Amino acid sequence: MPPVKRTISEKLTKYLKLFPIVVIVGPRQSGKTTFAKMELPEWRYFDMEKPSDYGRVSADIEFFLEQYGEHCIIDEAQILSELFPALRSYVDRKRDKKGRIVLLGSVNPLLVKNISETLAGRVGFIEIHPFSYSEANALRKMKLEKFWLNGGYPEPLLWNENDRFVWMEQYVKTFVERDVFALLKTSFSPQQQIQLLTMIAHNHARLWNASQTASAFGVSYHTVNRYVELLETYFLIDRLVPYYQNVGKRLVKSYKIYFRDTGLLHYLLNISSIEALRTSPYRGFSFEGFLIEQLKRKHIRESSGASFYFYRTSQGDEIDFLVHDKKGLHAYEIKTSTTIDAGDLKGLKRSLEQLGLKKGTVVYFGMEDYQLDRQIEVKAINNLL
């Protein structure tokens, strides 16, 4: 696969000028190593999962840093916990010197714990995720529906359906048998974990009800919530929390959960083709989560400090996605249809009035952008992304 310029490359350049250490975290197989090597081709690279590199670094960490610490990439850094105190001592000797070391890691909790305890104030964090649509499209022109089906993991992106499903099967197996075991120490068998993962996938883009899922699975809701937290920790899902101000309405207070990559979601839901996706009862939920993830990345690039919500009243008025940034509050309604019926937007309009918003955006699967009325702007998803 030819290298693809990632949208976070500018952020890496900026952070290397601000911090002595930059940490790049993200899910397994999201392209961390490829990205770091492509952006920093002259830097030395060491992988802590490679026995020879591990032995070289761990034998005498202080000596290693003296020899190779300038312009050095260390992959899966969390494996060697003794590295972090040595890094603090090393960078503090020349505290004003920036852009010295890049750490890569997919096991977020272990990595962040070690860094927060020993390297606070010395590091900048960057999250990398599977390809966005714009990144994938730069690799090879593809229809948005195809990307929505496949997801953005770089390696299987251009594979055929059967091979991609095999890749996803092994990806889930690795997560269940390696990552979950390392952190959760669960008594669930791998098969039980995959069943639970599949049950969570069936709740994608819906209000999360841990008790209902726990009851169906025969465990406590605490156990199910712990598993959801772990999925979020490993960047596989995200939570969307409700937005509420004093709007004089009873508001829904449960959060929603989304799988961040729809290729993984569709594997768990056994949706393996465009036709299956078009006829699936999960189509609307899948599309909502897909677009929210793409919009999040877009807004994060354009405005640091953006926060994200949904809005729903107990009467059923709702807004699928709210973005709060320096410019204020932005409302998005998400439709899988190719036409927009003004009659379907009454709940959106009431919600906009309740929040004091003069405008809202409806994103749909059509081809044209247009202004429906003074309040509603309609955007074609291809033009938006």
Residue pairs with C-beta under 8 A, 6 or more apart in sequence:
1 139
1 154
1 155
1 157
1 158
2 139
3 34
3 38
4 131
4 135
4 136
4 138
4 139
4 154
5 135
5 138
6 31
6 35
6 128
6 135
7 132
7 134
7 135
7 297
7 301
8 35
8 126
8 127
8 128
9 35
9 39
11 126
12 22
12 24
12 39
12 126
13 39
15 22
15 124
15 126
16 22
16 98
16 99
16 102
17 98
17 99
18 98
18 124
19 98
19 99
19 122
19 123
19 124
20 91
20 94
20 95
20 97
20 98
20 99
20 100
20 101
20 122
20 123
21 87
21 91
21 100
21 101
21 102
21 103
21 119
21 122
21 123
21 124
22 99
22 101
22 102
22 103
22 123
22 124
22 125
22 126
23 77
23 102
23 103
23 104
23 105
23 111
23 115
23 123
23 124
23 125
23 126
24 32
24 35
24 36
24 102
24 103
24 104
24 105
24 126
24 127
24 128
25 32
25 104
25 105
25 106
25 108
25 111
25 112
25 125
25 126
25 127
25 128
25 235
26 32
26 106
26 127
26 128
26 129
26 235
27 106
27 129
27 130
27 234
27 235
27 236
27 260
27 261
28 106
28 171
28 174
28 175
28 179
28 234
29 130
29 153
29 154
29 155
29 171
30 106
30 128
30 129
30 130
30 153
30 154
30 235
31 128
31 130
31 131
31 154
32 75
32 104
32 105
32 106
32 128
33 45
33 47
33 75
33 104
34 154
35 128
36 43
36 45
36 73
36 75
36 102
36 104
37 45
37 73
40 71
40 73
40 102
42 71
43 71
43 72
43 73
43 102
44 68
44 71
44 72
44 73
45 73
45 75
46 53
46 56
46 57
46 68
46 72
46 73
46 74
46 75
47 53
47 75
47 76
48 54
48 57
48 74
48 75
48 76
48 77
48 79
48 80
49 75
49 76
49 79
54 79
54 80
56 64
57 64
57 74
57 80
57 83
58 80
58 82
61 80
61 82
61 83
61 86
62 86
62 89
62 90
65 72
65 86
65 87
65 90
66 90
69 90
69 100
69 101
70 100
71 99
71 100
72 100
72 101
72 102
73 101
73 102
73 103
73 104
74 83
74 101
74 102
74 103
74 104
75 104
75 105
76 104
76 105
76 106
76 107
77 83
77 103
77 104
77 105
77 111
78 105
78 107
78 110
78 111
78 114
81 110
81 114
84 114
84 115
84 117
84 118
84 119
85 118
87 101
87 118
87 119
88 118
88 119
88 122
91 97
91 100
91 101
91 119
91 122
92 122
103 111
103 123
105 111
106 234
107 179
107 182
107 183
107 234
108 233
108 234
108 235
109 183
109 233
110 183
115 123
127 235
129 152
129 235
129 260
129 261
129 297
130 151
130 152
130 153
130 154
130 260
130 261
130 263
131 139
131 152
131 153
131 154
131 157
132 152
132 294
132 297
132 385
133 144
133 147
133 152
133 294
133 385
134 385
135 152
136 142
136 147
136 152
136 157
137 147
139 157
139 158
140 158
144 381
144 382
144 385
145 274
145 277
146 274
148 262
148 277
148 286
148 287
148 290
149 262
149 263
149 266
149 271
149 273
149 274
149 277
150 156
150 157
150 164
150 263
151 157
151 261
151 262
151 263
151 264
151 265
151 266
152 261
152 263
153 167
153 171
153 261
153 263
153 264
155 167
156 163
156 164
156 167
156 168
156 263
159 167
161 272
161 273
164 263
165 267
165 272
168 263
168 264
168 267
169 267
171 264
172 194
172 197
172 264
172 267
172 268
173 190
175 234
175 236
176 190
176 193
176 194
176 197
177 190
179 234
180 186
180 193
180 230
183 230
183 233
184 226
184 227
184 230
186 193
186 227
188 196
195 217
196 213
196 217
196 224
196 227
197 231
197 268
198 268
198 269
199 213
199 216
199 217
200 213
200 227
200 228
200 231
200 237
200 257
201 259
201 265
201 268
201 269
202 269
202 282
203 209
203 213
203 257
204 257
204 258
204 259
204 265
204 282
204 285
204 286
204 289
205 256
205 257
205 258
205 285
205 286
205 288
205 289
206 256
206 257
206 285
207 252
207 254
207 255
207 256
208 228
208 239
208 254
208 255
208 256
208 257
209 254
210 221
210 224
210 225
210 228
211 221
213 221
213 224
214 220
214 221
214 223
214 224
217 224
228 237
228 239
228 257
231 237
232 238
232 239
235 260
236 259
236 260
236 261
236 264
237 257
237 258
237 259
237 260
238 257
238 258
238 260
238 293
238 296
239 255
239 256
239 257
239 258
240 255
240 256
240 257
240 258
240 292
240 308
240 309
240 310
240 321
241 255
241 309
241 310
242 251
242 252
242 253
242 254
242 255
242 309
242 310
242 311
242 312
243 309
243 310
243 311
243 322
243 324
243 355
244 251
244 253
244 311
245 355
247 354
247 355
248 354
249 313
249 314
249 315
249 317
249 354
250 313
250 314
250 315
251 311
251 312
251 313
251 314
252 312
252 313
252 314
256 310
258 288
258 289
258 292
258 293
259 265
259 268
259 289
260 293
261 293
262 286
262 289
262 290
265 286
265 289
266 272
266 277
266 286
269 280
269 282
269 286
270 276
271 277
271 280
271 282
271 286
277 283
277 286
280 286
283 336
284 336
287 334
287 336
288 320
288 334
291 321
291 332
291 334
291 363
291 381
292 308
292 320
292 321
292 334
294 385
295 321
295 323
295 332
295 384
296 306
296 308
298 385
299 306
299 308
299 323
299 325
299 330
300 306
302 325
303 325
303 326
303 327
305 325
305 326
306 323
306 324
306 325
307 323
307 324
307 325
308 321
308 322
308 323
308 324
309 321
309 322
309 324
310 318
310 319
310 320
310 321
310 322
311 318
311 319
311 322
311 331
311 351
311 355
312 318
312 319
313 351
313 354
316 347
317 347
317 348
317 350
317 351
317 354
318 347
318 348
318 351
319 331
319 332
319 333
319 348
319 351
319 352
319 355
319 360
320 332
320 333
320 334
321 331
321 332
321 333
321 334
322 329
322 330
322 331
322 332
323 329
323 330
323 332
324 330
329 355
329 357
330 361
331 348
331 351
331 352
331 355
331 357
331 359
331 360
331 361
332 360
332 361
332 362
332 363
333 345
333 348
333 360
333 361
333 362
333 363
334 362
334 363
335 344
335 362
335 363
335 364
335 365
336 364
336 365
337 364
337 365
337 366
338 364
338 365
338 366
338 367
339 364
339 366
340 362
340 364
340 366
340 372
340 378
342 372
342 373
342 376
345 362
345 372
345 376
348 360
348 362
348 376
349 360
349 375
349 376
352 358
352 359
352 360
352 375
358 375
359 375
359 376
359 377
360 375
360 376
360 377
361 376
361 377
361 378
361 379
362 372
362 376
362 377
362 378
362 379
363 379
363 380
363 381
363 384
364 378
364 379
364 380
364 381
365 380
365 381
366 378
366 380
367 380
367 382
368 378
368 380
369 377
369 378
369 379
369 380
369 383
370 377
370 378
371 377
371 378
372 378
